[in-house]
Amino acid sequence: MAVIDIRSQPFFGNKNRAFWNLQSAGWAGALILRAVGGISNGLPLSFLVPVIISTITGYSISLLLSVVYKNLFNRRPIVTWTITAATLTLAASLYAFIDAWVFLIQNPTTETAFGTLFLGSLFLGSLMLGAWSALYYAINFFLRVEEQNDQLLQLETQATRAQLAMLRYQLNPHFLFNTLNSISTLVLLRQTEPANAMLSRLSSFLRHTLVNEVHSRVTLAQEVETLHLYLDIEKMRFEERLRPKFDIDPNVRDALLPSLLLQPLVENAIKYAVTPKEEGADILVSAHLDRDKVRIIVSDTGPGTAGPIAKNTHSTGVGLGNIQERLKQAYGDAAEFETRSSPGQGFEVVIALPFETRAQIEREAADDAVTKDQERNEAIFGEHAYNDVEQRAPVNPPVMASYQRKDDRI
């Protein structure tokens, strides 16, 4: 069964449609004002004929003006305003000529000279077409500023995503080197079954990580699933020496975090806790809700260290500093990162992230889109122009493509 989309749409989401709506509403309003004014002054209904023709003339001339003005936006200001003034003068003169001519045809016995009628119509035409031109340029200037702001935000987002991508791409080489080296060793030892099993698990892990884009955020449940795939590979290398444990609060399973955030922390624990000790070590990954934040702890029972190693760059090729930078890019000052350790007592990394779910983010994005659209329309039409938005369902945020249609008149 077909579903009718009744969601509110940004007024300028489709600029071509917005132009025709404003064009029709504006000239219809002018027609109504002139008609009401004439009737209130006791004029016969026959006066509506030249008023209607005059409105149609203005409507048609303004369409021609929109074509001319549209081609002037990328010119130098002196060229734009000179051509605009000349075009507006010609348009107002044409409007006045047609208006005066129609009046003489309807009133052949009038004693008013054509020149007098022309000058009167020229004043009216200049006023109406001048106001139309000013509104046209004002709206387009406002939309150009909005478009430039959106482009700037888009470029900043792309730069942030590129930096996050660079940081995440640095995470895989060290792990891949160790895994492929282990597979190569198993093949040389003719242990084909363990080699095939490790290769199969590596394939599953890489397939799982490639599903998520480098700049995306995943749920904590998905991140834990990725850790299980990774640990399945490492357990083939370390066997009983690697003893992972998970303590995940069900209330935070849907919390979002940057993808592959925890894997390098576990890899770091394996290298510095499991590898040096003959008996291996325990690795605990826990996550709990702490007020409005998700507190994640990755700890081990390794030899620990005498001081914080947040700047260590030997664990995964980029170290814990990589994790800190990703958190800064994703959350700014809202995220917390801390390391705790003492000799012989293991090492612990504590991360606190704002508790956010996908549904919450989508809801906030929709609310922001409606608010932005309302502010935009209020800036152009006044505070009551968009007061019915709250009574309608929210929409997705407007995208840049909405402002880039080649056939738009505005």
C-alpha positions as CSV (number, residue, x, y, z in Angstrom):
1,M,0.0,0.0,0.0
2,A,1.3,3.4,-1.0
3,V,2.3,5.7,1.9
4,I,1.9,9.4,1.5
5,D,4.8,11.4,2.7
6,I,3.4,14.2,4.9
7,R,6.7,15.3,6.4
8,S,7.6,19.0,6.3
9,Q,10.1,19.9,3.7
10,P,12.6,22.8,3.8
11,F,11.0,25.7,1.8
12,F,14.2,26.2,-0.2
13,G,15.0,22.5,-0.4
14,N,13.7,22.7,-4.0
15,K,14.8,26.1,-5.2
16,N,12.9,25.8,-8.4
17,R,9.6,25.1,-6.7
18,A,10.3,27.8,-4.1
19,F,10.8,30.3,-6.9
20,W,7.4,29.5,-8.5
21,N,5.7,29.6,-5.1
22,L,7.1,33.0,-4.3
23,Q,6.5,34.3,-7.8
24,S,2.9,33.2,-7.9
25,A,2.1,34.3,-4.3
26,G,3.8,37.7,-4.8
27,W,2.0,38.7,-7.9
28,A,-1.3,37.3,-6.7
29,G,-0.9,39.4,-3.6
30,A,-0.3,42.5,-5.7
31,L,-3.4,41.8,-7.8
32,I,-5.5,41.4,-4.7
33,L,-4.2,44.6,-3.1
34,R,-4.9,46.6,-6.3
35,A,-8.3,45.1,-6.7
36,V,-9.3,45.7,-3.1
37,G,-8.0,49.2,-3.3
38,G,-10.0,50.0,-6.5
39,I,-13.2,48.5,-5.2
40,S,-12.9,50.3,-1.9
41,N,-12.6,53.6,-3.8
42,G,-15.8,52.9,-5.7
43,L,-14.3,52.0,-9.1
44,P,-16.5,49.9,-11.4
45,L,-15.6,46.2,-11.8
46,S,-14.5,46.9,-15.3
47,F,-11.3,48.4,-13.9
48,L,-10.2,44.8,-13.0
49,V,-9.5,44.1,-16.6
50,P,-6.4,46.4,-17.0
51,V,-5.4,45.4,-13.4
52,I,-5.3,41.8,-14.4
53,I,-3.5,42.5,-17.6
54,S,-1.0,44.7,-15.8
55,T,-0.4,41.9,-13.3
56,I,0.1,39.3,-16.0
57,T,2.6,41.7,-17.7
58,G,4.5,42.2,-14.5
59,Y,4.6,38.5,-13.9
60,S,5.9,37.8,-17.4
61,I,8.5,40.6,-17.3
62,S,9.8,39.4,-13.9
63,L,10.4,35.9,-15.4
64,L,12.6,37.5,-18.0
65,L,14.4,39.5,-15.3
66,S,15.1,36.3,-13.4
67,V,16.9,34.8,-16.4
68,V,19.0,38.0,-16.8
69,Y,19.7,38.3,-13.1
70,K,20.7,34.6,-12.7
71,N,23.5,35.1,-15.2
72,L,24.8,38.2,-13.4
73,F,25.7,36.6,-10.0
74,N,29.2,35.5,-11.0
75,R,30.1,38.8,-12.6
76,R,32.0,41.7,-11.1
77,P,29.8,43.9,-8.9
78,I,30.2,46.9,-11.2
79,V,29.0,44.8,-14.1
80,T,26.2,43.2,-12.2
81,W,24.7,46.4,-10.9
82,T,25.2,48.4,-14.1
83,I,23.4,45.7,-16.2
84,T,20.8,45.3,-13.5
85,A,20.0,49.0,-13.5
86,A,19.8,49.1,-17.3
87,T,17.6,46.0,-17.5
88,L,15.3,47.2,-14.7
89,T,14.9,50.6,-16.5
90,L,13.9,48.8,-19.8
91,A,11.6,46.4,-18.0
92,A,9.8,49.2,-16.1
93,S,9.5,51.2,-19.4
94,L,8.0,48.1,-21.2
95,Y,5.6,47.6,-18.3
96,A,4.5,51.2,-18.3
97,F,4.1,51.2,-22.1
98,I,1.8,48.1,-22.0
99,D,-0.1,49.4,-19.0
100,A,-0.8,52.8,-20.6
101,W,-1.6,51.2,-24.0
102,V,-4.2,48.9,-22.4
103,F,-5.8,51.7,-20.5
104,L,-6.2,53.8,-23.7
105,I,-7.7,50.8,-25.5
106,Q,-10.3,50.3,-22.7
107,N,-11.0,54.0,-22.3
108,P,-10.8,55.5,-25.9
109,T,-12.6,58.7,-24.8
110,T,-10.2,59.6,-22.1
111,E,-8.6,63.0,-22.3
112,T,-5.5,61.9,-20.5
113,A,-2.4,62.0,-22.7
114,F,-0.4,58.8,-23.3
115,G,2.7,60.5,-21.9
116,T,0.9,61.2,-18.7
117,L,-0.4,57.7,-18.4
118,F,3.1,56.3,-19.3
119,L,4.8,58.3,-16.5
120,G,2.2,57.2,-14.0
121,S,2.6,53.6,-15.0
122,L,6.4,54.0,-15.1
123,F,6.4,55.0,-11.4
124,L,4.2,52.0,-10.5
125,G,6.2,49.6,-12.7
126,S,9.6,50.8,-11.3
127,L,8.2,50.4,-7.7
128,M,6.9,46.9,-8.3
129,L,9.7,45.5,-10.4
130,G,12.3,47.3,-8.2
131,A,10.9,45.6,-5.1
132,W,10.8,42.3,-7.0
133,S,14.5,42.7,-8.0
134,A,15.6,43.6,-4.5
135,L,13.8,40.6,-3.0
136,Y,15.2,38.4,-5.7
137,Y,18.8,39.5,-5.0
138,A,18.3,39.4,-1.2
139,I,17.0,35.8,-1.2
140,N,19.7,34.6,-3.5
141,F,22.4,36.4,-1.5
142,F,21.1,34.7,1.6
143,L,21.0,31.3,-0.1
144,R,24.5,31.8,-1.4
145,V,25.8,32.5,2.1
146,E,23.9,29.4,3.4
147,E,25.4,27.4,0.6
148,Q,29.0,28.6,1.4
149,N,28.5,27.8,5.1
150,D,27.3,24.3,4.2
151,Q,30.2,23.8,1.9
152,L,32.6,25.0,4.6
153,L,31.1,22.6,7.1
154,Q,31.3,19.8,4.5
155,L,34.9,20.5,3.9
156,E,35.7,20.6,7.6
157,T,33.8,17.3,8.0
158,Q,35.8,15.8,5.1
159,A,39.0,16.9,6.6
160,T,38.1,15.4,9.9
161,R,37.1,12.1,8.2
162,A,40.3,12.0,6.3
163,Q,42.3,12.5,9.5
164,L,40.2,9.8,11.2
165,A,40.7,7.5,8.2
166,M,44.5,8.0,8.3
167,L,44.5,7.2,12.1
168,R,42.5,4.1,11.6
169,Y,44.4,2.8,8.6
170,Q,47.6,3.0,10.8
171,L,46.0,0.4,13.2
172,N,46.0,-2.6,10.9
173,P,49.6,-3.1,9.5
174,H,51.2,-4.3,12.8
175,F,48.4,-6.7,13.5
176,L,48.5,-8.0,9.9
177,F,52.2,-8.4,10.0
178,N,52.0,-10.6,13.1
179,T,49.2,-12.7,11.9
180,L,50.6,-13.3,8.4
181,N,54.0,-14.1,10.0
182,S,52.3,-16.7,12.2
183,I,50.5,-18.2,9.2
184,S,53.8,-18.3,7.3
185,T,55.4,-20.1,10.3
186,L,52.6,-22.7,10.5
187,V,52.9,-23.3,6.7
188,L,56.6,-23.9,7.0
189,L,56.0,-26.3,9.8
190,R,53.4,-28.1,7.6
191,Q,50.7,-27.4,10.1
192,T,48.1,-26.7,7.4
193,E,45.0,-27.1,9.5
194,P,45.9,-24.4,12.0
195,A,47.2,-22.2,9.2
196,N,43.9,-22.6,7.3
197,A,41.9,-21.9,10.5
198,M,43.9,-18.8,11.2
199,L,43.6,-17.5,7.6
200,S,39.9,-18.1,7.7
201,R,39.5,-16.2,11.0
202,L,41.7,-13.4,9.6
203,S,39.4,-13.2,6.6
204,S,36.3,-13.0,8.8
205,F,37.9,-10.2,10.9
206,L,38.9,-8.1,7.9
207,R,35.5,-8.6,6.3
208,H,33.9,-7.5,9.5
209,T,36.1,-4.4,9.8
210,L,35.6,-3.4,6.1
211,V,31.8,-3.3,6.6
212,N,32.1,-0.2,8.6
213,E,33.4,3.0,7.0
214,V,36.6,4.4,8.6
215,H,34.7,7.5,9.9
216,S,31.7,5.6,11.1
217,R,30.6,4.8,14.6
218,V,29.4,1.4,15.7
219,T,27.5,0.2,18.7
220,L,29.5,-1.2,21.6
221,A,28.0,-4.6,20.9
222,Q,29.4,-4.5,17.4
223,E,32.8,-3.4,18.7
224,V,32.8,-6.3,21.2
225,E,32.0,-8.7,18.3
226,T,35.0,-7.4,16.4
227,L,37.1,-8.0,19.5
228,H,36.0,-11.6,19.7
229,L,37.0,-12.1,16.0
230,Y,40.4,-10.6,16.7
231,L,40.9,-12.6,19.9
232,D,40.0,-15.8,18.0
233,I,43.0,-15.2,15.9
234,E,45.4,-14.3,18.7
235,K,44.3,-17.3,20.8
236,M,45.6,-19.5,18.1
237,R,49.0,-17.9,18.6
238,F,49.0,-17.7,22.4
239,E,46.5,-20.5,23.3
240,E,46.0,-20.8,27.1
241,R,48.4,-17.9,27.8
242,L,45.8,-15.4,26.5
243,R,42.8,-15.3,28.8
244,P,40.3,-12.6,27.7
245,K,37.2,-11.7,29.7
246,F,34.3,-9.4,29.1
247,D,32.0,-7.5,31.5
248,I,29.6,-5.5,29.4
249,D,26.6,-3.8,31.0
250,P,23.5,-4.6,28.8
251,N,22.4,-0.9,29.2
252,V,25.4,0.3,27.1
253,R,25.3,-2.3,24.3
254,D,23.7,0.2,22.0
255,A,26.1,3.0,22.9
256,L,28.0,4.4,19.9
257,L,31.8,4.7,19.6
258,P,34.4,5.0,16.8
259,S,34.9,1.7,15.0
260,L,38.0,-0.3,15.9
261,L,38.7,1.9,19.0
262,L,39.2,-1.0,21.4
263,Q,41.1,-3.4,19.2
264,P,44.5,-1.6,19.5
265,L,44.1,-1.4,23.2
266,V,43.6,-5.2,23.4
267,E,46.6,-5.6,21.0
268,N,48.7,-3.4,23.2
269,A,47.7,-5.6,26.2
270,I,48.7,-8.7,24.4
271,K,52.1,-7.4,23.4
272,Y,53.0,-5.9,26.8
273,A,51.2,-8.3,29.2
274,V,50.8,-11.7,27.5
275,T,54.0,-11.9,25.4
276,P,56.6,-11.2,28.2
277,K,55.1,-13.6,30.7
278,E,55.5,-17.3,30.3
279,E,52.1,-17.9,32.0
280,G,50.5,-15.2,30.0
281,A,48.0,-12.8,31.4
282,D,44.3,-12.0,31.8
283,I,42.7,-9.2,29.7
284,L,39.5,-7.7,30.9
285,V,37.3,-5.5,28.8
286,S,34.5,-3.9,30.8
287,A,31.9,-1.2,30.0
288,H,29.3,0.4,32.3
289,L,27.1,3.4,32.4
290,D,28.4,6.2,34.6
291,R,25.8,8.9,34.7
292,D,25.6,10.3,31.1
293,K,28.8,8.6,30.0
294,V,30.0,5.1,29.0
295,R,33.0,4.1,31.0
296,I,35.2,1.5,29.2
297,I,38.1,-0.1,30.9
298,V,40.7,-2.4,29.2
299,S,43.0,-3.9,31.8
300,D,45.5,-6.7,32.0
301,T,47.5,-8.6,34.7
302,G,50.9,-8.0,33.0
303,P,54.1,-6.6,34.5
304,G,52.8,-3.0,34.3
305,T,55.0,0.0,33.9
306,A,56.6,2.5,36.2
307,G,54.7,5.5,34.6
308,P,52.1,6.4,32.1
309,I,52.8,5.4,28.5
310,A,50.1,7.4,26.8
311,K,52.7,8.6,24.3
312,N,54.2,5.2,23.7
313,T,54.5,4.6,20.0
314,H,55.7,1.0,19.9
315,S,52.6,-1.0,20.5
316,T,50.6,-0.8,17.4
317,G,52.7,1.5,15.2
318,V,50.9,4.5,16.5
319,G,50.4,3.7,20.2
320,L,47.9,5.0,22.6
321,G,48.4,8.5,21.3
322,N,46.4,7.4,18.2
323,I,43.4,6.5,20.4
324,Q,43.6,9.9,22.1
325,E,43.7,11.7,18.8
326,R,40.7,9.7,17.5
327,L,38.7,10.6,20.6
328,K,39.7,14.2,20.3
329,Q,38.5,14.3,16.7
330,A,35.3,12.6,17.5
331,Y,34.3,14.1,20.8
332,G,36.5,17.1,21.6
333,D,36.7,17.7,25.3
334,A,33.7,15.5,26.0
335,A,35.8,12.3,26.0
336,E,38.2,11.2,28.8
337,F,41.3,9.1,28.4
338,E,43.4,7.8,31.3
339,T,46.1,5.2,31.8
340,R,46.8,3.6,35.2
341,S,49.7,1.3,36.0
342,S,52.3,0.4,38.6
343,P,55.1,-2.2,38.4
344,G,53.9,-5.8,38.8
345,Q,50.2,-4.8,38.9
346,G,49.2,-4.7,35.3
347,F,48.2,-1.9,33.0
348,E,44.7,-0.2,32.7
349,V,43.2,2.2,30.1
350,V,40.1,4.0,31.0
351,I,37.9,5.7,28.4
352,A,34.8,7.7,29.1
353,L,32.5,8.6,26.2
354,P,29.2,10.5,26.0
355,F,26.4,8.0,26.0
356,E,24.8,8.3,22.6
357,T,22.6,5.9,20.6
358,R,21.9,5.9,16.9
359,A,18.2,6.7,17.5
360,Q,19.2,9.6,19.8
361,I,21.5,11.0,17.2
362,E,19.0,10.7,14.3
363,R,16.4,12.4,16.5
364,E,18.7,15.3,17.3
365,A,19.7,15.6,13.7
366,A,16.1,15.8,12.6
367,D,15.4,18.4,15.3
368,D,18.4,20.5,14.2
369,A,17.2,20.3,10.5
370,V,13.8,21.6,11.4
371,T,15.2,24.4,13.6
372,K,17.7,25.4,10.9
373,D,14.9,25.5,8.3
374,Q,12.7,27.5,10.6
375,E,15.4,30.1,11.4
376,R,16.1,30.4,7.6
377,N,12.5,31.1,6.8
378,E,12.1,33.5,9.7
379,A,15.2,35.4,8.5
380,I,13.5,35.9,5.1
381,F,9.8,36.0,5.8
382,G,9.5,36.9,9.5
383,E,9.0,35.0,12.7
384,H,5.5,33.6,11.8
385,A,6.6,32.2,8.4
386,Y,7.3,28.7,9.6
387,N,5.3,28.3,12.8
388,D,3.5,25.2,11.6
389,V,6.6,23.1,11.5
390,E,6.2,21.8,15.0
391,Q,2.9,20.3,14.0
392,R,4.5,18.1,11.4
393,A,6.9,15.3,11.4
394,P,10.7,16.1,11.3
395,V,12.7,15.5,8.2
396,N,16.3,14.5,7.4
397,P,18.9,17.3,7.3
398,P,19.0,19.2,4.0
399,V,21.8,18.2,1.8
400,M,24.1,20.3,-0.4
401,A,22.6,18.8,-3.6
402,S,19.4,20.7,-2.8
403,Y,21.2,23.9,-3.7
404,Q,22.9,22.7,-6.8
405,R,20.1,22.0,-9.4
406,K,21.1,23.5,-12.7
407,D,17.5,24.3,-13.7
408,D,16.8,26.4,-10.5
409,R,15.6,29.9,-11.2
410,I,16.6,31.3,-7.9
